[in-house]
């Protein structure tokens, strides 16, 4: 790994407290210090993209421009086959109120009532930009496959974790041990790819 990167300051382009906590735990494994954009008073930016990739690029570029630091942005969400990919890029505001986790997953449960196909996956796109106008950002993607339950279970994690069932563990993501989640989740998989890419791009 490039040792200069370990000593550099990197801004994490998210205001989601759940993501900040999860990323902090994940980055500890790689000895990299990442500071949330709230520490730099980064303003909000409209996520006007139509894909996870576009929105992650928008957020990384905005955070890098306002801080003059390298930035990592995550855009992630839940993709449900029976709902034709919804909630997708609207995962954080699916019920009409941004960040209302309970409202979001309750809407999903209502829409899947009576549906036998409950397959779903969490998807995470990570973008790393060395500077705001970086023409070659690193883009990585991770997926985590499971099924949607008929009722929430567990109080760990955040977002849709209480309704995302993992057959191989016989529990929801909200019931899963944190150390296991930090190895198997969509975010962990994307971050592993990102770490492997650093030495080739920096």
N, C-alpha and C positions, 0 to 999 in steps of 0.2 A: 504493500500500500504506500502511496505517496505520503511521506511524513509531513510535508508542508501542509497538506490538507488537514491532518490531525490538529495542527496548531492554529489553523485559520478559524475565523469566526464565520459561521454559516447561519443564515436566517431561515427559520421554518415558516413558510408562508401559509399559516392557518391560524384562525382564532378559536377553533374548536378545542375546548379543554380536554375532551376525551382523546382526541388525536395527539395533542401535545404530550399528555401523560404517556400514551402508548409509544409514541416516537422516542421520548426521552428514555424509556426502558429499552427500546430496541437499539438505540444508538450507543448505549452503554457497552454493548457487546463489541462495538467497533472502536471504542475509545475516541469517539468524535463528539465534540460539544456543539450542540445546535441550540440556538436561542429563538424562542417564539417571536413572531413579528410584533406582538403586543409590547415587547420590551423596547421597541424602536418607534412606537406610536404610528405604525404603518396604517394608512387609511384603507377602508374597504374598497374592493374593486368589483365591478359587476361581472358575474360569470356568464358571459354572453355566448360561449361556445356551444356547439351542438353535440360534442363528444367529451368524454373524460380527458382525452389528450389535450384538446383545445383549451379546456378550462384550467388544467394544470399549468399549461404554458402561460396563460393569462396571469395566473396568480404568482408564478415564479418570477416572471418579468416585472410585474408591478412591485413586488417586495424587493427585488434586486435594485430596481430604479430608485426607490425611496430610501434605501439604506446604503447603497454603493457597496453591497456585500454579495457574495455568492448566495444563491437561494435554492432551497428545495421546496417544491410544492407537491401536494398530494391531491388528487381528485379521485374519489372513490364512491362506491355505492352498491346497492343491491340490485341484481338483475334477475327477474323472475320469468321463466319461460312462458307460463300460462298467461302472464300479463303483457306478453310481447315486449319484454325487456324492461318494463316499468318495475320500480320507480326510477331506475337508471340514474341519469345525471340530476334528477330532481329528488334524490333520496333524502336529502337533509330538509327538504321543505315539501314533502309529498302531501301532507295534510293541509297545506296552505300557510303554515306557520313555521318559519325556519328554526330548526333545532328542537322541535317538539317531538322527542323520541317516542313517547307513548302514543301520541296522536298519529305519528307516521306508521308505526307498526300495527296499530289498531285498524287503520284504513286498509293496509295490506290484508289483514285477516278477514275483514269484511268482504273484500273483493275476491278472496279465494274460497269463500264459503261454498261448500258442495263440490269444489274442484278436487279431482283425484290427482292430477299432475301438480305436485308441489315442489318440483325441483327448482333450485335457485343457486346463484353463486354471488359471492362478494367479489368485486373487481376493484383493483387499486392501480392507478397510474401515478408514477413518480417522475417528476421532471427536475433535473438539476441544471441551473444556469450559472455560469461563472461570472457573468455580468449581464446587465439588462438587455443588451443587444446581441447576446451570444447567438451566432447563426447556427451553431451545432449543439443544442442542448442534449443532454443524455436523457433518454426516455425509457422507462422500464415499466413492465406490467406484471401484476400477480393476480391469480385467481384462487378462490377458496370455495369448493363445491359442497353443497348440503341440500337440505329440504326445509320448507317452511312448516312450522308446527301449527296446530289449531288453537293454541293458547300460549301466552308467554310463560317462560320459566327461567329462574335464575336472576340474580341481581348484580352480576359482574359485568364488565365491559360497558358498552354504550351503544346507542343507535338501535339497530335491528337485532343485536346479539340475542335478546331473550326469545326470539322466534326463529332463529337460524339453527336448525338441528343438524348435528354431525353424526351420521350413522356409525362411523368407525369408533366414536367415543361414547355413543349412546347418551348424549347430553346436548344441550344448546351451547352456543358460544359464550353465553352469559354464565354458564355453569362450569366452563372449562378452566382448568388450572392455568394461571397466567403464564407460566413458563412454557406450557405446551402451545398456547395461543401465539406467543412470541416466536415460535418456531414454524408454525403451520399456517398462520393467517395470510390472507392476500397481501397485507401490508408488509409482513415479514418476508414474503417471497419477493416482492418488488424491491425491497430494501437490499436483500441479498444480491440481487442482480445489479443494483446500483453500486454497491461496494465493489463488486467484481469489475465494474466498468471504470472506476475512478483511475486506476493506474494506467489505463489505456488512453484516457482523454485529458488528463491534467499534466 
